[in-house]
Amino acid sequence: MHMLNSWLGYTLLIIFTMAYILIIFEEKIHLKKSKPIVLVGCLMWMCIGIYEKIHHTQGAHEFVEHLIAEIGGLFFFLLVAMTYINTLTSLNVFKALRSWLLSKGMGFKSLFWTTGILTFFLSPLADNLTSALLMSTVAFAVSDGNKKFIVPAFVNIVIAANAGGAWSPFGDITTLMVWTAEKVHTLEFVYLVLPSIVNWIIPAFIMSLFLPKGRPDSTEESVSMRQGAKRTMICFALTIATAVCFHQFLHLPPFMGMMCGLGFLMFKTFYMKIQNMRKNNGDSKHVDVFEHGIEKVEFDTLLFFFGVLTAVGALQYIGFLATVGGGFYTLAGNTVANSSIGIFSAIVDNIPIMYAVLNMGLDMGLDQWLLVTLTCGVGGSLLSIGSAAGVAVMGIEKDYTFMSHIKWAPVIFLGYIASIGTWWLVTIGLRAV
């Protein structure tokens, strides 16, 4: 508390706000979002270090070590997911999927709903980040460069990914946190299925009314996947399964399972290289995991994650999140506070917010923990930078930006409010107990 009410607290809030303003106007000033937030994140901790040096206190070092472990886990998880996406792209998987979808005669509206539905049901099995990355790549591949389709399709995918991830322990990092803290058990997440559907379906329906008519150009020849594509997809599925098993059964961080899956991929590509060399008399025409996967990773996105979590971690350390959050719960009550959490998570980041909620010592029943799990998961859809899925998708196509997403914020908010109303209906029995 003493840090928050000192020059340190005011300084950190000012520089964080300045960085956030630069992120908002990324499109106008042509400054990549990672640059201001990485700099500010480190500057905030430098200020904390100076403050503790002056006052002969310590604690920042230990906190940062814990923080960097969380950041590292997310960093490596995303790195592997992006590597697989890039490798599958190099193997013509998404071009082949585009060709197949177009061969079915799907128009923009059908493609919009197909990618949204696939994202919603893939997210609980994998996670919202991986699902959004995968399906946004598909949507971009079938878009035929139509900007009027790309933006609403990407917004739809982000909403579907976050909504789908909210009703599964493995769908989002925040649901994992709630699950591991034993606030909501595995089968109890079923209460969030219907609210999550409502959260996605309402804005999706409204956005579908504004889609361009017609269909993408399908005059191109049929595209086939390159050799090794099917085996790479199997490796990707095994990687997701491994990550889930690492967490659920071995109680190890999911990123360890993802890195194990990266090992699968590297050995697979090495095997393919040997095979090609034998067939082509020493000529190894193959997809290399480093050249076609890791080197093409969108590191701006990864560095943005580092900066955001570092900066928000600094606010958490000085007591800003706990002070503001604790006071808000006292004044507003659990239902209003938990209903508002999603809005806060869209502005800041849902991970530290959920962390703060879990560590406030709140006396809440299952219905309220379900509510905060829902809102913290789906609230990030309100802004493109409000969730890992949104941030990752911004790296797919330059036309999908903070400002292009925020134009749809009113309809997303409508789905958000409707999902809370649905939560109230499905949890009536819990409150009666």
C-alpha angles and dihedrals in degrees: 000000000000090000093051094053094046134080086272094062094048092046094051093048092049097049092043090053091049091052091048091052090053090051091051092053095043091120093053101043096035092229114140111243094236095063101066097036096049091050094045093045091057093042090054091056091045088057090049090051091051091048093051091046091054094046095040093237131131140194103105094095094057092044093050091051089055091044094050089051089058092044091047091053092053092042094054093041090055093042092058093044091051091046091055091047092051092046092050089049091054089051090057093244095138094040088053091048089050090050091049094049092048091048087060089061095242117171126212092271094051091047090049093055095040094055091043095051093046090050094049094054096037094053097068091051098045112011136276093258097053092041093051092048092049099045096040088056089052092046091051090048092055096039096087086216093294106153092194087062101036098060099048090040091053092045089049091051093050091050092046092048094051094042092047092048093052095071098051132066088226098043098085140008090245092054088050089053093050091045096049090046086056093233090126121024125217100264093041091070087076087082088070098054097088096041089050092051090051091047091057104032098056098056090037091056093048093047091049088063090064099048119120116261124243129033139279119276107277099180093108121104121262113277122217128203117253124248112288096025096116092048090049090053089050089051089051092052090047089049092055090046090049092051091051092048093048090057103036102038106020097034091227127135113279092233089068088061090048092051089049086054090052086057088054089054095048092051090046093054091046089054090049090050092054091047093051093047090054093048096044100040097253098328107123106198100173143123111270115211092218099042098040100027120028098028091056095051114127097245092177087070093048092049090048089057090051092050097046096048092044093051095044089045088059091053089049092050095055089051099252097128095044094045097046093039096046092049091048093053091050094051101037103033128235099287097048092041094049091046089055096047092086092059091051091047090054091055100041116013130288096227100065090037092055089044090054093047092051091051099046093085092236118181102225135148127230092270092059094045088052090051095051090045090054098045095042089052101044099030091076088070090073090078130028090234093046096089140030089244093056094047092049093048091053087067092059100065131011093218090066103078141150092269096045089053096046091059086073094045094106094059091042089052089051089057089046093055092044091052091054089051089051090050089055091054098046094047098049089105092054093054091049091059 
